[in-house]
Structures are given as C-alpha cells and as structure tokens.
Amino acid sequence: MVFDILKNKNINDFKGIHLFHHPASNNAFRIRLLLEEKQIPWKSHIVHLNKFEQFSSEFLEINPQGSVPAMIHNGTVINGSENILRYLETAFSNISLTPYLDKEKEMWEWVEAATRTHINSIVYYLYSRDFGRPARKDKLHLYKKHNYDKYKFLVDKGYHMNQKEKEEALIINKLHMERLEETLEKQDYILGNKISIADIAWVANVIFLQYLGFEFFKYSKTIDWVDRIKQRPSYNKNSIMPKFTTPLVKLYFKMLLMKKSYLK
Ligand SMILES: N[C@@H](CCC(=O)N[C@@H](CS)C(=O)NCC(=O)O)C(=O)O
C-alpha cells in the first residue's frame, strides 16, 4: 500500500528516484520508458487507482491532483508527466534524449501535445470503448476537489456518451494519428532519424490506443515506429504497460454499473 510507505517516511528521506505510478497508466508509461532509456535506477511504488489510493491524504501531500505519475528525487517532488520528463532530461543529461538542439522547442511542443490532450483524447476514447473505470458516486466530490477536469469529464460524458460523442472521440484521435503518420512518412522518429522525448511521449498514447482497439491499419509508418521502439532495451519488464482491455474487464465494469453506488 502506497500510503504505508508514505506514512512511515518523510518526503526528504526518499533518496534517489521514486516513481509513484500505475502499470496501466499511459502517462506513467512514458516516464518508465524514459527512466529505462536513460538507464536511471528507480524505485517503483504502485498507486492502486481502483482502490482510490490516489486520494489518500498521504498521497495527496505529494500530488494534490490525486493522479499518477508523481515522482520524488532526493526529497524533491515533481508531478505530471510533462514536468517529470523535463526534469529527468535536465537532471540526468548523461544519456540525452534531445538529439537535435535546433529542434528542442518543437520536441517539447510534441510532448506537450501528447500530455495536454489526455482527458479530451485518450480518456474520451477509453470511455467511448467502455474501458473507463466506472465512477463511484461517493468519490465524485474528491474528483471535484482535486482533479476538476476528470470530474467534469465523468459527469458530462463518462457514462452517458451518445453516438455523436463516441464518433467525436474517434475523430480527435484519428487527427492526432494522421499528424503522427505524416511525420513518420519522412523519417524513422518524430524529429528525424534519432529517437527523442517526443517519441517517448507519443508512443505511450499509441500503445494505449492499440490496446483499446483503435484501428491502425491505415497508419503503417506508425506501426513500424512502435515496433522500432519496442525493440529498444528500454522497452522491458520494468517499463512495459500490460494489456488491460479484456472482455472480462468490460463485463466487470458493466456489473459494477448495475449497482446504485455508481454514476450512470
Ligand atoms: N496531466 C497529467 C495527467 C495525469 C493523469 O490523469 N493520470 C491518470 C492515470 S493515466 C490518473 O492518475 N488518474 C487518476 C484517477 O482517474 O483517479 C500527466 O500528464 O501526468
């Protein structure tokens, strides 16, 4: 339990890199990939989102938004995937993932686009495919207080998405994938023929979309690019995102939704 670790230890006492994450989180996946790419030793702490550990007072002290990834490095807390990627790239520059100095601004624009769109693209598509974790009514106030964007999404769209909204979720992601495919038609990686943080940031979204059944046959360069990244040593047992989209998960969520305590 993540709060047992946090209860017994002061933030300043965390030495080295401690990542608070969840295996099935695409936002956390890109951090694990970068840590492995840079060969940084790190300690894993799983925050069980389904048990709402993200809203324990102990975890909220680290990340007041109640979300993963969050990281502590020698007592310094850094939250949110874009911030963590930026921090790691600066603090651990031995192995650099910024291969083109003249394209640094462009690189961070790609990273920002991959992370900023989380709720409006990835979460939207996740729920349109019935793989979104059902919202418990008694937890909604916590989302309202700590993670307003997710709260708004759950209330507005989470469980009563009409056909038009489902199509919109698909179109938003298609537009992103078209831009990526066009870029990869010219080169092996997003910025050129060398991997950068832009690739690390986007591949986490793409693999997530693959798990959700997004149709990729039109995006062959993107598929080759994912395979190229999967061949790298950084894609290993520490970083990998397990497949979470089985029919059983859908069935389980459907059963939960029959209970009164869940938002419909
Ligand atoms: N902008 C943040 C978003 C973080 C986020 O929303 N993470 C999700 C997991 S992918 C989460 O922790 N959700 C908690 C919840 O839904 O209760 C980032 O890029 O790290």
The ligand as a Tripos MOL2 file, in Angstrom:
@<TRIPOS>MOLECULE
LIG
   20    19     1     0     0
SMALL
NO_CHARGES

@<TRIPOS>ATOM
      1 N1         -1.5680   15.6900  -16.9070 N.3       1 LIG1
      2 C1         -1.2350   14.5840  -16.0640 C.3       1 LIG1
      3 C2         -2.4150   13.6320  -16.0410 C.3       1 LIG1
      4 C3         -2.2440   12.5150  -15.0410 C.3       1 LIG1
      5 C4         -3.4450   11.5790  -15.0150 C.2       1 LIG1
      6 O1         -4.5860   11.9690  -15.2730 O.2       1 LIG1
      7 N2         -3.1790   10.3140  -14.6760 N.am      1 LIG1
      8 C5         -4.2290    9.3290  -14.5580 C.3       1 LIG1
      9 C6         -3.7160    7.9680  -14.9490 C.3       1 LIG1
     10 S1         -3.3140    7.8840  -16.6570 S.3       1 LIG1
     11 C7         -4.6700    9.2380  -13.1010 C.2       1 LIG1
     12 O2         -3.8520    9.1670  -12.2180 O.2       1 LIG1
     13 N3         -5.9880    9.2250  -12.8450 N.am      1 LIG1
     14 C8         -6.4810    9.1290  -11.5120 C.3       1 LIG1
     15 C9         -7.9590    8.9040  -11.4920 C.2       1 LIG1
     16 O3         -8.5850    8.9000  -12.5330 O.co2     1 LIG1
     17 O4         -8.4720    8.7480  -10.3930 O.co2     1 LIG1
     18 C10         0.0290   13.9050  -16.5840 C.2       1 LIG1
     19 O5          0.3970   14.1380  -17.7520 O.co2     1 LIG1
     20 O6          0.6900   13.2030  -15.8400 O.co2     1 LIG1
@<TRIPOS>BOND
     1     1     2 1
     2     2     3 1
     3     2    18 1
     4     3     4 1
     5     4     5 1
     6     5     6 2
     7     5     7 1
     8     7     8 1
     9     8     9 1
    10     8    11 1
    11     9    10 1
    12    11    12 2
    13    11    13 1
    14    13    14 1
    15    14    15 1
    16    15    16 2
    17    15    17 1
    18    18    19 2
    19    18    20 1
@<TRIPOS>SUBSTRUCTURE
     1 LIG1         1 GROUP 0 **** ****
